[in-house]
Amino acid sequence: MAVLHQSAGYSLACLTNIYSETPEVIRSALLAEGVDVEAHPRPSQAPIAVTMKRLYDLKLSIDRVGWLCGYSYGQARKILLGTGVQLRQRGPSLETEVDVKRLVKLRKSGLSIEACGRDLGISFGTARNRLLDAGAPMRPEPIILARPKTPLPASVVVDLHLQGYKNDHIRKLTGRSSSFVQHHLARAGLPARVNPDPLGIDTRTLVAVYRRVASSRATADVLHISAGAALARLWESGQDILDVPDPDAAPLHIPGQDPWQRRQQEIFVRAAKGQRASEIAADLRVPVADVTAVMRIYQHRDRTTAEILYRRTQGERPGVIAIRMGLRLDRVKAVLGKYTSRPRRSTPLTKSPTQQRNRHVHRHHC
């Protein structure tokens, strides 16, 4: 914070948005570092490379340094190399930087080592080494369940559920279908799970999201989990695979705060105060084109339509947009289909000799 405030000239309001803290917390932290917060912050005469080097020396990653200064990973890495800094080896090197307990739980749940590492933001090699150090099995032992010759009664379904068996295991042990298991568990007033999910996933919320988007990948994006984990929980809960969203399901609103949203809010606050696009870009250390794009797309008279279009430009799927904004998926798709479809070309680029001759004859008769 001190580097950004003194060297880069970031205001308290900007630091508040970056670190998602209250102004009092930011002010106290700066005062503890001996920073004069009463003085108006002014950027130093040093180039941005000096600020980036100072941030990188504070053990921040290249991604984080680039995000704070408004540059991509590649641009930030190039600037740091230009300053002569010795880049650190990528990936976590300390045991405390990896949530080993969650990594082991992910692996025991049946996910591959690559999927486990992707969930925690680490490489395959790092995930494998941490699992070996923790003594976790590289190949989880499969659970072999024998299916009975004749289906068992519904009372066995409830008994197995109360003993902690998963719905998928109950289905195999009783020889019943997923719908049969779900129906009789619902009649007994039992939830989808007896014990809490070891991955911290709320199965009811996951199913509710899936029913509204009919996409396991969009469901995984909304809940910040892997697609494999989402599919495993949907299968376990007995949810059938849907081709289209459930028309009877009401819209679901699960907001999320991404870095681009905080920057977007800062742009609008500064624009409301009368700052020009070039001034906002200089203060936030972002390209002018990004600022003008945000301001231009939000000049649409329909703010809902504008936000749908902007979220799409940020790479969000239609299902994720619907859940984040609390809209129906068909409305989101209708807006995207209306404003992102390519216009048809009315005339060909080149005309044939016959077309040119007919056009000449038409003009002559006229």
C-alpha positions as CSV (number, residue, x, y, z in Angstrom):
1,M,0.0,0.0,0.0
2,A,2.8,2.4,0.9
3,V,4.5,1.9,-2.5
4,L,1.3,2.4,-4.4
5,H,0.4,5.5,-2.4
6,Q,3.8,7.2,-2.4
7,S,5.4,6.1,-5.6
8,A,2.5,5.5,-7.9
9,G,0.2,8.2,-6.4
10,Y,-2.8,5.9,-5.6
11,S,-5.5,7.6,-3.5
12,L,-7.1,6.1,-0.4
13,A,-10.3,5.5,-2.4
14,C,-8.4,3.5,-5.0
15,L,-6.6,1.5,-2.4
16,T,-9.9,0.8,-0.7
17,N,-11.3,-0.7,-3.9
18,I,-8.1,-2.7,-4.6
19,Y,-7.8,-4.3,-1.2
20,S,-11.6,-4.5,-0.4
21,E,-11.1,-2.9,3.0
22,T,-12.6,0.1,4.7
23,P,-10.9,3.5,4.4
24,E,-10.2,3.4,8.2
25,V,-8.3,0.1,7.8
26,I,-6.3,1.5,4.8
27,R,-5.5,4.7,6.7
28,S,-4.4,2.8,9.8
29,A,-2.1,0.5,7.7
30,L,-0.5,3.5,6.0
31,L,0.0,5.3,9.2
32,A,1.7,2.2,10.7
33,E,4.2,2.4,7.9
34,G,4.9,6.0,8.5
35,V,3.1,7.4,5.5
36,D,1.6,10.9,5.6
37,V,-1.9,10.1,4.5
38,E,-3.0,13.8,4.9
39,A,-0.8,14.9,2.1
40,H,-2.3,14.6,-1.4
41,P,-0.6,11.7,-3.2
42,R,1.4,12.7,-6.2
43,P,3.1,10.2,-8.5
44,S,6.9,10.3,-8.3
45,Q,9.0,11.2,-11.2
46,A,10.3,7.6,-11.3
47,P,8.9,5.5,-14.2
48,I,6.4,2.8,-13.7
49,A,9.1,0.2,-13.9
50,V,10.5,1.4,-10.6
51,T,7.1,1.0,-8.9
52,M,6.7,-2.5,-10.4
53,K,10.2,-3.4,-9.2
54,R,9.4,-2.3,-5.7
55,L,6.2,-4.3,-5.7
56,Y,8.0,-7.3,-7.0
57,D,10.6,-7.0,-4.3
58,L,7.8,-7.2,-1.7
59,K,7.3,-10.8,-2.9
60,L,4.2,-10.0,-5.0
61,S,3.7,-12.2,-8.0
62,I,4.1,-10.9,-11.6
63,D,0.4,-11.3,-12.1
64,R,-0.4,-9.2,-9.1
65,V,2.2,-6.6,-9.9
66,G,0.8,-6.3,-13.4
67,W,-2.8,-6.1,-12.2
68,L,-2.0,-3.4,-9.7
69,C,-0.2,-1.3,-12.3
70,G,-2.7,-2.0,-15.2
71,Y,-0.6,-4.3,-17.3
72,S,-0.9,-7.9,-18.5
73,Y,1.3,-10.7,-17.2
74,G,3.5,-10.6,-20.4
75,Q,3.9,-6.8,-20.3
76,A,4.7,-6.8,-16.6
77,R,7.3,-9.5,-17.0
78,K,8.9,-7.6,-19.9
79,I,9.1,-4.4,-17.9
80,L,10.6,-6.2,-14.9
81,L,13.2,-7.9,-17.1
82,G,14.1,-4.5,-18.5
83,T,14.9,-3.2,-15.0
84,G,17.4,-6.1,-14.6
85,V,15.5,-7.8,-11.8
86,Q,16.2,-11.5,-11.2
87,L,12.8,-13.2,-11.6
88,R,11.8,-15.7,-9.0
89,Q,10.9,-19.3,-9.9
90,R,7.2,-19.6,-10.6
91,G,5.0,-21.7,-8.4
92,P,4.7,-22.0,-4.6
93,S,7.9,-23.1,-2.9
94,L,6.8,-23.2,0.7
95,E,4.5,-25.7,2.3
96,T,2.4,-23.0,3.9
97,E,1.5,-21.6,0.4
98,V,-0.5,-24.7,-0.5
99,D,-3.7,-25.8,1.2
100,V,-2.5,-29.4,1.5
101,K,-5.6,-30.5,3.5
102,R,-7.9,-29.4,0.7
103,L,-5.6,-30.9,-1.9
104,V,-5.8,-34.3,-0.2
105,K,-9.6,-34.1,0.1
106,L,-9.9,-33.2,-3.6
107,R,-7.7,-36.1,-4.6
108,K,-9.7,-38.6,-2.3
109,S,-12.9,-37.3,-3.9
110,G,-11.8,-38.8,-7.2
111,L,-10.4,-35.8,-9.1
112,S,-7.3,-36.2,-11.1
113,I,-4.0,-34.7,-9.9
114,E,-4.2,-32.2,-12.7
115,A,-7.7,-31.1,-11.8
116,C,-6.7,-30.8,-8.1
117,G,-3.8,-28.6,-9.0
118,R,-6.0,-26.5,-11.3
119,D,-8.5,-26.0,-8.5
120,L,-5.8,-24.6,-6.1
121,G,-3.9,-22.7,-8.8
122,I,-0.8,-24.8,-8.8
123,S,1.0,-26.9,-11.4
124,F,0.7,-30.7,-11.8
125,G,4.2,-31.3,-10.5
126,T,3.6,-29.1,-7.4
127,A,0.3,-30.9,-6.7
128,R,1.9,-34.3,-7.1
129,N,4.8,-33.5,-4.8
130,R,2.6,-32.1,-2.1
131,L,0.4,-35.3,-2.3
132,L,3.5,-37.5,-2.0
133,D,4.7,-35.5,1.0
134,A,1.3,-35.8,2.7
135,G,1.2,-39.6,2.1
136,A,-1.9,-39.4,0.0
137,P,-2.5,-42.3,-2.4
138,M,-1.6,-41.5,-6.0
139,R,-4.4,-43.9,-7.2
140,P,-7.4,-43.8,-4.9
141,E,-8.8,-47.3,-4.4
142,P,-12.1,-47.7,-6.2
143,I,-15.2,-48.5,-4.2
144,I,-16.7,-51.8,-5.5
145,L,-20.4,-52.2,-4.7
146,A,-22.4,-55.3,-5.5
147,R,-25.9,-54.8,-7.0
148,P,-28.6,-57.1,-5.5
149,K,-30.4,-59.5,-7.7
150,T,-33.8,-58.0,-6.7
151,P,-34.3,-54.3,-5.8
152,L,-34.5,-53.6,-2.1
153,P,-37.4,-51.7,-0.5
154,A,-37.5,-48.0,0.2
155,S,-36.8,-48.4,3.9
156,V,-33.3,-49.6,3.0
157,V,-32.7,-46.4,1.1
158,V,-33.5,-44.3,4.1
159,D,-31.4,-46.6,6.4
160,L,-28.3,-46.4,4.2
161,H,-28.7,-42.6,3.9
162,L,-28.8,-42.3,7.7
163,Q,-25.6,-44.3,7.9
164,G,-23.8,-41.8,5.7
165,Y,-23.8,-43.5,2.3
166,K,-23.8,-41.3,-0.7
167,N,-26.8,-41.4,-3.1
168,D,-24.8,-42.9,-5.9
169,H,-23.7,-45.8,-3.5
170,I,-27.3,-46.2,-2.2
171,R,-28.5,-46.5,-5.8
172,K,-26.0,-49.4,-6.5
173,L,-26.6,-51.1,-3.2
174,T,-30.4,-51.2,-3.5
175,G,-30.6,-51.7,-7.2
176,R,-32.9,-48.7,-7.5
177,S,-32.8,-45.7,-9.9
178,S,-31.6,-42.2,-8.9
179,S,-35.2,-40.9,-9.2
180,F,-36.4,-43.6,-6.8
181,V,-33.7,-42.8,-4.2
182,Q,-34.4,-39.1,-4.5
183,H,-38.2,-39.5,-4.3
184,H,-38.1,-41.6,-1.1
185,L,-35.5,-39.5,0.6
186,A,-37.6,-36.4,-0.1
187,R,-40.7,-38.2,1.4
188,A,-38.7,-38.9,4.5
189,G,-37.7,-35.3,4.8
190,L,-34.0,-36.0,4.3
191,P,-31.6,-33.6,2.6
192,A,-29.3,-34.6,-0.3
193,R,-26.4,-35.3,2.1
194,V,-26.1,-36.5,5.7
195,N,-22.6,-35.2,6.3
196,P,-21.2,-31.9,5.1
197,D,-19.5,-31.9,1.7
198,P,-15.7,-32.4,2.3
199,L,-15.0,-29.9,-0.5
200,G,-17.3,-27.2,1.0
201,I,-19.8,-27.4,-1.9
202,D,-23.4,-26.7,-1.1
203,T,-25.2,-29.4,-3.2
204,R,-28.6,-27.7,-3.0
205,T,-27.2,-24.4,-4.4
206,L,-25.3,-26.3,-7.1
207,V,-28.4,-28.1,-8.2
208,A,-30.4,-24.9,-8.2
209,V,-27.8,-23.2,-10.4
210,Y,-27.6,-26.1,-12.8
211,R,-31.4,-26.2,-13.2
212,R,-31.3,-22.6,-14.3
213,V,-28.4,-22.8,-16.8
214,A,-28.4,-26.5,-17.8
215,S,-24.6,-26.4,-18.1
216,S,-22.2,-28.1,-15.7
217,R,-19.3,-25.8,-16.9
218,A,-21.3,-22.6,-16.3
219,T,-22.3,-24.0,-12.9
220,A,-18.7,-24.7,-12.1
221,D,-17.7,-21.1,-13.1
222,V,-20.4,-19.6,-10.8
223,L,-19.3,-21.6,-7.8
224,H,-15.6,-21.4,-8.5
225,I,-15.1,-25.2,-8.7
226,S,-13.9,-27.6,-11.4
227,A,-16.3,-29.0,-14.0
228,G,-15.5,-32.5,-12.8
229,A,-16.4,-31.7,-9.2
230,A,-19.7,-30.1,-10.4
231,L,-20.6,-33.2,-12.5
232,A,-19.7,-35.5,-9.6
233,R,-22.0,-33.7,-7.2
234,L,-24.8,-33.5,-9.8
235,W,-24.6,-37.2,-10.3
236,E,-24.5,-37.9,-6.6
237,S,-27.6,-35.7,-6.0
238,G,-29.6,-37.7,-8.6
239,Q,-30.0,-34.7,-10.9
240,D,-30.7,-35.7,-14.4
241,I,-28.8,-34.2,-17.3
242,L,-30.8,-31.3,-18.8
243,D,-30.8,-30.2,-22.4
244,V,-32.5,-26.9,-21.7
245,P,-33.0,-24.9,-18.4
246,D,-35.9,-25.8,-16.2
247,P,-38.8,-23.4,-17.4
248,D,-40.4,-23.5,-13.9
249,A,-37.2,-22.5,-12.0
250,A,-37.3,-18.9,-10.9
251,P,-34.2,-16.7,-11.6
252,L,-31.3,-17.1,-9.1
253,H,-29.1,-14.3,-8.1
254,I,-25.5,-15.1,-6.8
255,P,-23.4,-12.0,-7.1
256,G,-19.7,-12.1,-7.4
257,Q,-17.0,-9.4,-7.2
258,D,-14.2,-9.7,-9.8
259,P,-11.2,-7.4,-10.3
260,W,-12.6,-5.9,-13.5
261,Q,-15.9,-5.0,-11.6
262,R,-14.0,-3.0,-9.0
263,R,-12.0,-1.2,-11.7
264,Q,-15.3,-0.5,-13.6
265,Q,-16.8,1.1,-10.5
266,E,-13.8,3.3,-10.0
267,I,-14.1,4.4,-13.6
268,F,-17.7,5.5,-13.1
269,V,-17.0,7.2,-9.9
270,R,-14.3,9.3,-11.5
271,A,-16.4,10.0,-14.6
272,A,-19.2,11.2,-12.4
273,K,-16.8,13.7,-10.9
274,G,-16.1,15.2,-14.3
275,Q,-12.7,13.5,-15.1
276,R,-11.9,12.9,-18.7
277,A,-11.1,9.4,-20.1
278,S,-7.4,10.3,-20.4
279,E,-7.2,11.5,-16.8
280,I,-9.0,8.4,-15.5
281,A,-6.7,6.1,-17.5
282,A,-3.6,7.9,-16.1
283,D,-4.8,7.7,-12.5
284,L,-5.8,4.0,-12.7
285,R,-2.8,3.0,-14.9
286,V,-5.0,1.4,-17.6
287,P,-5.2,2.0,-21.3
288,V,-7.4,4.8,-22.5
289,A,-9.2,2.4,-24.8
290,D,-10.3,0.3,-21.8
291,V,-11.8,3.4,-20.1
292,T,-13.6,4.6,-23.2
293,A,-15.0,1.1,-23.9
294,V,-16.5,1.0,-20.4
295,M,-18.0,4.5,-20.7
296,R,-19.3,3.9,-24.2
297,I,-21.0,0.6,-23.6
298,Y,-22.7,1.9,-20.4
299,Q,-24.2,4.9,-22.2
300,H,-26.8,2.4,-23.5
301,R,-30.3,3.5,-22.3
302,D,-30.9,0.0,-21.0
303,R,-28.4,-0.6,-18.3
304,T,-29.3,-4.3,-18.0
305,T,-28.6,-4.8,-21.7
306,A,-25.4,-2.9,-21.3
307,E,-24.2,-4.9,-18.4
308,I,-25.0,-8.2,-20.2
309,L,-22.9,-7.1,-23.2
310,Y,-20.0,-5.9,-21.1
311,R,-19.9,-9.1,-19.1
312,R,-19.8,-11.0,-22.3
313,T,-16.8,-9.0,-23.4
314,Q,-15.1,-10.0,-20.1
315,G,-15.4,-13.7,-21.1
316,E,-18.4,-14.7,-19.0
317,R,-20.6,-17.4,-20.3
318,P,-24.4,-16.7,-20.8
319,G,-25.3,-19.0,-17.9
320,V,-22.8,-17.2,-15.6
321,I,-24.2,-13.8,-16.6
322,A,-27.7,-14.9,-15.8
323,I,-26.8,-16.1,-12.3
324,R,-24.6,-13.1,-11.5
325,M,-27.4,-10.7,-12.6
326,G,-30.4,-12.7,-11.4
327,L,-31.9,-13.0,-14.9
328,R,-33.4,-15.8,-16.9
329,L,-31.0,-17.5,-19.3
330,D,-33.3,-17.0,-22.3
331,R,-33.3,-13.2,-21.7
332,V,-29.5,-13.1,-21.6
333,K,-29.3,-15.2,-24.8
334,A,-31.9,-13.0,-26.5
335,V,-29.8,-9.8,-25.8
336,L,-26.6,-11.5,-26.9
337,G,-28.2,-12.8,-30.1
338,K,-29.6,-9.3,-30.9
339,Y,-26.5,-7.2,-30.3
340,T,-23.7,-9.6,-31.2
341,S,-25.0,-11.2,-34.4
342,R,-23.1,-10.2,-37.6
343,P,-25.1,-8.2,-40.1
344,R,-25.7,-9.9,-43.5
345,R,-24.0,-8.4,-46.5
346,S,-26.7,-7.1,-48.8
347,T,-24.6,-7.1,-52.1
348,P,-21.7,-9.2,-53.1
349,L,-18.2,-7.7,-53.1
350,T,-17.8,-8.1,-56.9
351,K,-20.5,-8.2,-59.5
352,S,-20.5,-10.6,-62.4
353,P,-20.4,-9.2,-66.0
354,T,-24.1,-10.2,-66.4
355,Q,-25.1,-8.2,-63.4
356,Q,-23.1,-5.2,-64.6
357,R,-24.7,-5.4,-68.1
358,N,-28.2,-5.7,-66.7
359,R,-27.5,-2.7,-64.5
360,H,-26.4,-0.7,-67.5
361,V,-29.5,-1.6,-69.5
362,H,-31.7,-0.7,-66.6
363,R,-30.1,2.8,-66.4
364,H,-30.5,3.2,-70.1
365,H,-34.2,2.5,-70.2
366,C,-34.8,4.7,-67.2
